[in-house]
Amino acid sequence: MSNCDSCGSKGKCSSGEAGCSKAFPKYGNIKKIIGVISGKGGVGKSTVTGILAVQLQKAGYKVGILDADITGPSMPRFFGINEKRAQIIQAEGQEEFKFVPVQTELGIKVMSLNLLIENEDEPVIWRGPVITGVLEQMYRDAAWEEIDYLLIDMPPGTGDVALTVMQKIPVDGMVVVSTPQDMVSMIVKKVVIMAEKMKANVLGVVENMSYVKCGKCGEKMRVFSKKSAEEQAQYLGLPLLAEMPINLDLVESLENGSAEQYVNDNPEYESLINSFMKQLG
């Protein structure tokens, strides 16, 4: 079965190549696109996306984030830009309109539905086809300009958005996020198997909330499972990119809008970017 068999655009996309699974090119000058996925909600996928983006920016790359979790967008909150709004512009002599992503303090470009609506608390009550249409528009019509890495923060599960990203957007790699619980690992494995069926390049897994570090002795205490992060990654059949602790200082920085600077200044997150770059090659 080809990747297009479950796609509503099968046989109608404009690539001109039979069996093509990618309906959209890399718009602007985007060099690499990375999806951040998980089969389970609440595992800290958006937090991992933000951390990875900051570390890439710190390493000297130009970074953008597409918040593909249309019904639960959270990337503006991570970067403390939730009070800002993306601009909509029309180039002179052209009919098309473009969204101008909001830039963070460190220069990361963020495109999210919460940057287009007036009230971030307003729920989005849309069916799947509308959600995927908006996602495609935010990707296709954003003025990304020059980007080394575009990170796509995807919603949990194996539904319409995950299919759209894997089938229609030329993703170079996927990062999976999980937590150390058998129930979570079982659900996360579903999205891993989905990615394999879609022939997506899965780079590895980040185990979030892996442990709590004692403030006095520095001992790592695993609070959710006695299994090691390596054992959990082995169950998923993926390389372990990083194990990240429950960090109340990071939580506090998220609450006061300073998470970007906190991650930028904290060397403990460098292991994630090192493993990521190694797996991406």
ROVOLO-292965 format. One record per atom (N, C-alpha, C): atom name; x, y, z. Coordinates in steps of 0.001 Angstrom, whole numbers. Layout:
CA/X/Y/Z
...
This chain:
N/848/-1206/0
CA/0/0/0
C/876/1246/0
N/617/2184/-883
CA/1383/3416/-924
C/914/4364/157
N/1730/5387/413
CA/1400/6360/1450
C/164/7174/1115
N/-250/7172/-144
CA/-1362/8016/-570
C/-2722/7334/-462
N/-2744/6043/-161
CA/-3991/5301/-261
C/-5101/5839/633
N/-4720/6426/1779
CA/-5740/6963/2681
C/-5900/8468/2561
N/-5303/9043/1526
CA/-5321/10508/1353
C/-6458/10922/433
N/-7216/11940/852
CA/-8323/12424/38
C/-7885/13053/-1260
N/-6602/13408/-1375
CA/-6075/14025/-2596
C/-5415/13013/-3519
N/-5578/11708/-3234
CA/-4930/10698/-4048
C/-5324/10858/-5523
N/-4308/10927/-6364
CA/-4560/11061/-7795
C/-4858/12469/-8243
N/-4925/13421/-7291
CA/-5285/14793/-7653
C/-4211/15803/-7254
N/-3127/15335/-6600
CA/-2105/16290/-6181
C/-1305/16743/-7396
N/-556/17818/-7218
CA/72/18477/-8367
C/1516/18060/-8584
N/1991/17030/-7888
CA/3403/16682/-8027
C/3714/16066/-9383
N/2698/15433/-9991
CA/2933/14808/-11284
C/3651/13480/-11195
N/3882/12979/-10004
CA/4594/11722/-9839
C/3656/10680/-9262
N/3505/9559/-9932
CA/2603/8516/-9480
C/3038/7999/-8127
N/2069/7808/-7211
CA/2370/7287/-5887
C/3008/8304/-4971
N/3034/9548/-5365
CA/3695/10575/-4554
C/2994/10741/-3221
N/3785/10886/-2131
CA/3195/11057/-807
C/3372/12475/-293
N/3973/13355/-1113
CA/4246/14712/-663
C/3551/15708/-1581
N/2496/16335/-1102
CA/1735/17241/-1946
C/2316/18644/-1958
N/3077/19012/-915
CA/3576/20379/-801
C/5099/20395/-794
N/5703/21359/-1469
CA/7159/21494/-1414
C/7573/22222/-139
N/8870/22434/11
CA/9364/23239/1133
C/9286/24700/719
N/8335/25416/1287
CA/8101/26797/888
C/9195/27709/1415
N/9399/28818/699
CA/10467/29730/1064
C/11797/29021/899
N/12676/29186/1856
CA/13978/28525/1828
C/14132/27723/3109
N/13319/26666/3235
CA/13359/25788/4405
C/14247/24597/4073
N/15287/24391/4862
CA/16243/23329/4553
C/15817/21978/5109
N/15399/21927/6373
CA/14982/20663/6979
C/13714/20869/7802
N/12830/19867/7742
CA/11583/19904/8500
C/11556/18710/9442
N/11299/18981/10715
CA/11301/17944/11741
C/9946/17945/12456
N/9294/16781/12514
CA/8057/16649/13264
C/8336/16145/14669
N/7629/16688/15647
CA/7725/16215/17033
C/6383/15592/17381
N/6376/14294/17664
CA/5127/13549/17766
C/5052/12741/19054
N/3829/12339/19403
CA/3597/11395/20493
C/2193/10845/20337
N/2015/9596/20682
CA/677/9030/20625
C/-183/9488/21786
N/439/10064/22814
CA/-245/10400/24065
C/-131/11885/24340
N/-1230/12470/24831
CA/-1187/13863/25258
C/-602/13992/26654
N/-105/15182/26991
CA/380/15448/28329
C/1772/14932/28634
N/2524/14537/27600
CA/3864/14011/27843
C/4941/15098/27727
N/4543/16319/27385
CA/5505/17410/27268
C/6084/17573/25878
N/5297/17195/24882
CA/5759/17273/23490
C/6076/18702/23067
N/5206/19636/23435
CA/5452/21043/23072
C/6677/21583/23808
N/6874/21143/25044
CA/8055/21561/25796
C/9322/21060/25119
N/9316/19806/24677
CA/10474/19263/23966
C/10701/20010/22661
N/9625/20353/21956
CA/9745/21143/20723
C/10425/22470/21003
N/9971/23148/22064
CA/10562/24435/22423
C/12022/24315/22805
N/12353/23294/23586
CA/13744/23087/24003
C/14631/22811/22796
N/14158/21945/21911
CA/14936/21627/20715
C/15130/22858/19840
N/14093/23674/19716
CA/14189/24895/18909
C/15217/25853/19490
N/15190/26049/20788
CA/16130/26969/21444
C/17562/26471/21283
N/17757/25161/21456
CA/19107/24611/21333
C/19629/24712/19902
N/18756/24526/18921
CA/19164/24698/17531
C/19520/26153/17239
N/18709/27072/17756
CA/18989/28494/17583
C/20309/28872/18256
N/20528/28305/19432
CA/21763/28566/20174
C/22978/28064/19399
N/22787/26972/18645
CA/23885/26394/17857
C/24154/27177/16575
N/23360/28220/16332
CA/23618/29086/15188
C/22714/28877/13999
N/21686/28028/14152
CA/20757/27782/13050
C/19575/28746/13101
N/18962/28970/11947
CA/17731/29753/11866
C/16563/28794/11992
N/15680/29068/12971
CA/14672/28087/13363
C/13268/28672/13279
N/12333/27847/12837
CA/10918/28197/12861
C/10126/27068/13501
N/8952/27395/14032
CA/8059/26394/14626
C/6670/26562/14042
N/6118/25460/13527
CA/4728/25425/13098
C/3942/24661/14158
N/3049/25345/14844
CA/2231/24737/15899
C/1056/24035/15238
N/1222/22714/15000
CA/199/21958/14273
C/-893/21414/15178
N/-799/21663/16474
CA/-1858/21235/17393
C/-2952/22304/17355
N/-3775/22242/16332
CA/-4728/23309/16038
C/-5744/23505/17170
N/-6218/22421/17763
CA/-7236/22552/18813
C/-6628/22743/20200
N/-5318/22595/20323
CA/-4670/22798/21619
C/-3311/23445/21472
N/-3220/24581/20780
CA/-1919/25216/20519
C/-1287/25770/21794
N/1/25519/21978
CA/650/25964/23211
C/2020/26595/23003
N/2535/26584/21771
CA/3877/27118/21555
C/4007/28605/21900
N/2995/29458/21626
CA/3139/30857/22048
C/3338/31011/23558
N/2708/30144/24340
CA/2872/30181/25796
C/4298/29832/26201
N/4866/28820/25547
CA/6240/28415/25873
C/7188/29592/25722
N/7005/30361/24648
CA/7929/31453/24362
C/7481/32796/24936
N/6372/32812/25656
CA/5913/34050/26259
C/5459/35086/25249
N/4934/34623/24088
CA/4495/35554/23045
C/2990/35455/22827
N/2280/34921/23821
CA/842/34670/23662
C/16/35941/23558
N/588/37085/23901
CA/-138/38350/23768
C/67/38989/22396
N/940/38411/21584
CA/1234/38971/20268
C/351/38326/19202
N/306/38916/18022
CA/-491/38386/16921
C/332/38384/15636
N/154/37340/14846
CA/838/37261/13554
C/214/38264/12591
N/1030/38913/11795
CA/544/39851/10797
C/115/39113/9533
N/-839/39695/8827
CA/-1260/39157/7535
C/-969/40235/6495
N/-128/39910/5532
CA/312/40905/4554
C/-11/40429/3137
N/-45/41377/2228
CA/-233/41070/810
C/893/41728/40
N/1672/40907/-667
CA/2793/41438/-1423
C/2284/42314/-2564
N/3023/43362/-2860
CA/2614/44300/-3904
C/2512/43593/-5258
N/1375/43764/-5912
CA/1171/43175/-7223
C/764/41707/-7199
N/491/41158/-6005
CA/101/39755/-5903
C/-1247/39631/-5202
N/-1966/38568/-5534
CA/-3270/38349/-4917
C/-3165/37599/-3595
N/-2095/36787/-3424
CA/-1979/35940/-2249
C/-1637/36744/-996
N/-2201/36308/126
CA/-1868/36877/1418
C/-886/35949/2133
N/-50/36509/2967
CA/922/35737/3723
C/795/36030/5216
N/997/34987/6031
CA/1097/35170/7470
C/2552/35452/7819
N/2770/36446/8658
CA/4124/36740/9122
C/4267/36155/10522
N/5074/35101/10691
CA/5225/34488/12009
C/5756/35489/13037
N/5384/35270/14287
CA/5891/36102/15379
C/7279/35604/15766
N/8207/36524/15960
CA/9560/36149/16365
C/9722/36261/17872
N/10397/35275/18438
CA/10682/35277/19869
C/11870/36199/20152
N/12224/36327/21421
CA/13346/37194/21785
C/14649/36752/21148
N/14824/35439/20982
CA/16052/34922/20384
C/15964/34798/18868
N/14808/35150/18293
CA/14678/35176/16838
C/14044/33942/16224
N/13446/33064/17033
CA/12750/31900/16508
C/11391/32332/15955
N/11056/31881/14748
CA/9792/32255/14114
C/8711/31246/14483
N/7587/31732/15015
CA/6516/30853/15479
C/5226/31168/14739
N/4602/30123/14182
CA/3296/30261/13546
C/2328/29332/14274
N/1279/29917/14853
CA/312/29156/15648
C/-1066/29773/15480
N/-2088/28933/15568
CA/-3449/29459/15479
C/-3724/30461/16588
N/-3124/30270/17756
CA/-3322/31207/18864
C/-2747/32584/18571
N/-1913/32691/17549
CA/-1379/33989/17151
C/-2249/34655/16089
N/-3332/33964/15703
CA/-4243/34506/14694
C/-5617/34849/15260
N/-5947/34306/16448
CA/-7250/34581/17049
C/-7100/35616/18152
N/-8184/36307/18465
CA/-8120/37398/19430
C/-7914/36906/20856
N/-8581/35827/21221
CA/-8536/35340/22597
C/-7977/33930/22625
N/-6829/33730/23282
CA/-6192/32414/23278
C/-7022/31367/24009
N/-7965/31788/24851
CA/-8803/30835/25582
C/-9990/30332/24767
N/-10229/30959/23621
CA/-11373/30589/22797
C/-11152/29207/22177
N/-12060/28249/22395
CA/-11859/26909/21840
C/-12076/26879/20335
N/-11360/25979/19686
CA/-11536/25736/18262
C/-12386/24474/18123
N/-13600/24636/17644
CA/-14542/23521/17550
C/-14767/23221/16069
N/-13793/22527/15486
CA/-13815/22240/14061
C/-13699/20737/13819
N/-14230/20291/12696
CA/-14042/18911/12281
C/-12699/18751/11547
N/-12304/17485/11368
CA/-10995/17168/10813
C/-10622/17874/9530
N/-11485/17885/8497
CA/-11098/18521/7239
C/-10779/20008/7378
N/-11503/20703/8262
CA/-11224/22129/8470
C/-9885/22294/9178
N/-9633/21439/10165
CA/-8376/21513/10920
C/-7182/21297/10001
N/-7250/20262/9163
CA/-6124/20003/8265
C/-5978/21097/7220
N/-7096/21692/6807
CA/-7030/22803/5859
C/-6314/24007/6440
N/-6608/24317/7699
CA/-5945/25442/8368
C/-4458/25147/8555
N/-4129/23911/8923
CA/-2724/23521/9080
C/-1970/23717/7771
N/-2535/23233/6686
CA/-1892/23371/5378
C/-1700/24839/5018
N/-2692/25667/5348
CA/-2596/27091/5024
C/-1506/27770/5843
N/-1400/27415/7140
CA/-368/28030/7983
C/1020/27620/7520
N/1155/26396/7012
CA/2456/25957/6492
C/2741/26611/5148
N/1753/26554/4252
CA/1948/27001/2872
C/2039/28522/2761
N/1252/29232/3555
CA/1124/30682/3373
C/1871/31508/4414
N/2739/30879/5180
CA/3549/31639/6141
C/4810/32155/5460
N/5194/33366/5794
CA/6407/33968/5227
C/7615/33494/6039
N/8003/32227/5830
CA/9107/31653/6609
C/10442/32246/6208
N/10568/32623/4934
CA/11825/33128/4393
C/12917/32077/4582
N/14061/32446/5114
CA/15166/31486/5229
C/15124/30785/6581
N/14969/29459/6562
CA/14893/28656/7772
C/15787/27425/7606
N/16655/27174/8582
CA/17453/25952/8561
C/16633/24761/9056
N/15876/24983/10125
CA/15042/23931/10702
C/13648/24465/10993
N/12652/23805/10412
CA/11261/24081/10764
C/10768/22901/11596
N/10428/23158/12853
CA/9911/22120/13742
C/8391/22165/13732
N/7765/21014/13569
CA/6303/20935/13574
C/5859/20260/14861
N/5230/21016/15743
CA/4702/20476/16996
C/3329/19881/16705
N/3253/18559/16698
CA/2039/17872/16254
C/1146/17498/17438
N/-157/17397/17202
CA/-1061/16960/18270
C/-852/15476/18547
N/-1297/14988/19705
CA/-1139/13564/19998
C/-2036/12700/19117
N/-1633/11448/18962
CA/-2489/10508/18257
C/-2105/10283/16810
N/-2925/9478/16146
CA/-2659/9045/14772
C/-3759/9506/13811
N/-4332/10686/14082
CA/-5470/11173/13309
C/-5103/11998/12097
N/-6024/12889/11727
CA/-5931/13644/10474
C/-4660/14480/10364
N/-4294/15168/11446
CA/-3133/16058/11360
C/-1852/15250/11161
N/-1710/14166/11913
CA/-522/13325/11749
C/-425/12788/10329
N/-1561/12357/9775
CA/-1579/11876/8385
C/-1196/12979/7415
N/-1749/14175/7621
CA/-1450/15303/6726
C/30/15629/6738
N/620/15695/7932
CA/2041/16033/8029
C/2892/14964/7358
N/2599/13695/7634
CA/3436/12615/7100
C/3247/12402/5607
N/2055/12706/5098
CA/1776/12462/3689
C/2021/13673/2799
N/1796/14872/3322
CA/1789/16046/2447
C/2948/17013/2671
N/3628/16900/3797
CA/4729/17823/4080
C/6038/17039/4017
N/7047/17540/3319
CA/8308/16808/3141
C/9160/16803/4412
N/8756/15976/5368
CA/9427/15925/6668
C/10724/15122/6549
N/11796/15650/7123
CA/13100/14982/7071
C/13310/14020/8227
N/12582/14199/9310
CA/12747/13320/10464
C/11673/13577/11499
N/11472/12560/12375
CA/10488/12654/13449
C/11168/12392/14794
N/10821/13203/15783
CA/11260/12983/17158
C/10037/12573/17969
N/10121/11437/18645
CA/9015/10920/19446
C/9229/11301/20903
N/8147/11697/21584
CA/8222/12055/23001
C/7363/11091/23804
N/7923/10589/24916
CA/7193/9669/25781
C/7520/9968/27235
N/6848/9279/28147
CA/7163/9328/29571
C/7314/7891/30072
N/8001/7682/31196
CA/8335/6328/31643
C/7192/5588/32338
N/6173/5259/31579
CA/5057/4468/32093
C/4651/3477/31015
N/4394/2230/31403
CA/4037/1211/30415
C/2793/1593/29626
N/1799/2173/30306
CA/564/2566/29622
C/854/3617/28551
N/1694/4581/28889
CA/2050/5624/27928
C/2857/5042/26774
N/3827/4180/27102
CA/4664/3582/26064
C/3840/2792/25061
N/2823/2085/25569
CA/1953/1308/24678
C/1241/2215/23683
N/750/3366/24176
CA/35/4302/23298
C/997/4998/22342
N/2179/5355/22853
CA/3178/6019/22011
C/3638/5093/20885
N/3711/3795/21179
CA/4174/2856/20153
C/3246/2856/18937
N/1972/3178/19148
CA/1041/3240/18020
C/1489/4279/16993
N/1944/5438/17478
CA/2363/6481/16537
C/3713/6129/15915
N/4536/5370/16645
CA/5799/4902/16072
C/5527/3957/14912
N/4603/3027/15119
CA/4246/2079/14056
C/3611/2813/12877
N/2785/3813/13187
CA/2190/4618/12116
C/3279/5280/11273
N/4266/5883/11948
CA/5350/6560/11232
C/6116/5577/10353
N/6312/4371/10863
CA/7002/3356/10072
C/6192/2993/8833
N/4865/2857/9002
CA/4008/2525/7855
C/3996/3655/6832
N/4119/4888/7310
CA/4161/6039/6408
C/5563/6286/5849
N/6496/5390/6243
CA/7887/5483/5799
C/8548/6802/6219
N/8143/7283/7401
CA/8759/8487/7958
C/10071/8113/8653
N/11009/9003/8626
CA/12318/8785/9244
C/12245/9149/10729
N/12095/8144/11596
CA/12002/8396/13038
C/13407/8421/13619
N/13802/9563/14183
CA/15172/9749/14657
C/15415/9109/16017
N/14389/9092/16869
CA/14565/8538/18198
C/13511/9069/19145
N/13637/8711/20423
CA/12657/9081/21436
C/13305/9910/22541
N/12578/10895/22997
CA/12950/11662/24183
C/12052/11199/25314
N/12651/10700/26396
CA/11855/10336/27558
C/11775/11561/28468
N/10585/12130/28558
CA/10361/13312/29383
C/9858/12886/30765
N/10032/13770/31760
CA/9636/13480/33140
C/10269/12168/33609
N/11501/11953/33180
CA/12178/10683/33418
C/12525/10462/34888
N/12865/11525/35574
CA/13288/11405/36971
C/13192/12765/37657
N/13352/12748/38971
CA/13484/13963/39777
C/14860/13921/40417
N/15587/15022/40346
CA/16925/15078/40923
C/16857/15676/42332
N/17431/14966/43285
CA/17460/15447/44668
C/18270/16734/44754
N/17685/17753/45384
CA/18348/19042/45485
C/19552/19044/46413
N/19664/18025/47249
CA/20778/17971/48212
C/21926/17097/47726
N/21613/15890/47265
CA/22684/14960/46894
C/22813/14756/45391
N/21833/15213/44611
CA/21888/15066/43159
C/21461/13712/42652
N/20978/12826/43530
CA/20542/11498/43110
C/19321/11602/42194
N/19311/10758/41140
CA/18172/10708/40233
C/17148/9710/40766
N/15933/10185/41043
CA/14878/9322/41577
C/13801/9170/40513
N/13577/7940/40066
CA/12578/7648/39054
C/11239/7451/39752
N/10286/8317/39444
CA/9020/8344/40190
C/7877/7635/39477
N/7997/7391/38178
CA/6911/6760/37426
C/7152/5286/37131
N/8413/4894/37016
CA/8728/3513/36673
C/10151/3190/37114
N/10363/1933/37511
CA/11709/1492/37866
C/12530/1132/36628
N/11862/1019/35480
CA/12575/705/34244
C/13427/1893/33815
N/14582/1592/33246
CA/15453/2664/32771
C/14903/3253/31475
N/15404/4432/31145
CA/15003/5068/29886
C/15420/4211/28686
N/16557/3540/28802
CA/17023/2671/27725
C/16048/1504/27496
N/15489/956/28599
CA/14524/-137/28466
C/13247/338/27773
N/12782/1530/28144
CA/11583/2073/27507
C/11820/2328/26030
N/13004/2860/25686
CA/13331/3117/24280
C/13438/1816/23496
N/13955/773/24152
CA/14067/-536/23495
C/12688/-1091/23170
N/11730/-902/24076
CA/10357/-1358/23812
C/9785/-657/22581
N/10084/630/22434
CA/9600/1397/21277
C/10405/1089/20015
N/11541/444/20193
CA/12383/121/19045
C/13094/1330/18478
N/13426/2303/19362
CA/14020/3559/18898
C/15289/3892/19683
N/16201/4647/19076
CA/17330/5172/19834
C/16840/6166/20894
N/17501/6198/22036
CA/17165/7163/23085
C/17939/8450/22825
N/17216/9533/22533
CA/17861/10821/22269
C/18249/11539/23562
N/17369/11458/24561
CA/17641/12123/25832
C/16608/11689/26857
N/16993/11724/28131
CA/16022/11582/29215
C/16016/12897/29987
N/14841/13493/30098
CA/14716/14818/30687
C/13964/14737/32007
N/14439/15452/33034
CA/13835/15352/34359
C/12581/16205/34520
N/11850/15940/35589
CA/10826/16881/36049
C/11572/18039/36688
N/11413/19226/36148
CA/12223/20373/36547
C/11305/21529/36928
N/11199/21794/38241
CA/10297/22858/38692
C/10797/24242/38301
N/12105/24383/38107
CA/12624/25675/37645
C/12160/25953/36215
N/12145/24913/35388
CA/11623/25079/34026
C/10132/25401/34068
N/9397/24705/34935
CA/7957/24976/35080
C/7726/26425/35475
N/8524/26916/36415
CA/8381/28313/36848
C/8683/29278/35710
N/9709/28952/34914
CA/10049/29821/33784
C/8939/29818/32736
N/8260/28672/32574
CA/7121/28611/31665
C/5986/29490/32169
N/5800/29504/33468
CA/4710/30290/34048
C/4950/31789/33945
N/6215/32205/33996
CA/6484/33648/33926
C/6980/34104/32552
N/6937/33200/31563
CA/7258/33594/30196
C/8731/33695/29868
N/9588/33079/30696
CA/11033/33184/30464
C/11670/31845/30106
N/10880/30877/29651
CA/11404/29536/29373
C/12480/29553/28293
N/12302/30390/27285
CA/13276/30447/26193
C/14667/30790/26722
N/14751/31804/27561
CA/16045/32204/28112
C/16580/31163/29086
N/15685/30542/29862
CA/16104/29506/30811
C/16751/28337/30075
N/16120/27865/29012
CA/16663/26748/28250
C/17967/27150/27566
N/18026/28365/27077
CA/19229/28858/26411
C/20423/28879/27362
N/20174/29182/28635
CA/21253/29319/29615
C/21580/28019/30342
N/20772/26963/30142
CA/20916/25745/30929
C/21635/24659/30110
N/22844/24282/30523
CA/23619/23303/29734
C/23056/21883/29761
N/22136/21583/30675
CA/21638/20204/30762
C/20850/19785/29518
N/20419/20754/28717
CA/19633/20420/27523
C/20498/20225/26279
N/21792/20399/26422
CA/22683/20262/25267
C/22774/18817/24787
N/22551/17847/25694
CA/22626/16442/25286
C/21563/16116/24244
N/20394/16763/24340
CA/19328/16531/23373
C/19752/16951/21983
N/20311/18137/21852
CA/20685/18624/20529
C/21835/17805/19953
N/22749/17348/20814
CA/23872/16532/20336
C/23383/15194/19773
N/22476/14535/20495
CA/21932/13257/20033
C/21089/13451/18778
N/20321/14536/18753
CA/19479/14838/17600
C/20308/15004/16341
N/21369/15796/16424
CA/22208/16052/15254
C/22916/14772/14810
N/23301/13935/15752
CA/23967/12681/15416
C/23039/11752/14641
N/21779/11648/15093
CA/20816/10775/14432
C/20393/11334/13073
N/20300/12653/12982
CA/19902/13261/11708
C/21005/13133/10669
N/22238/13062/11167
CA/23374/12904/10255
C/23727/14182/9536
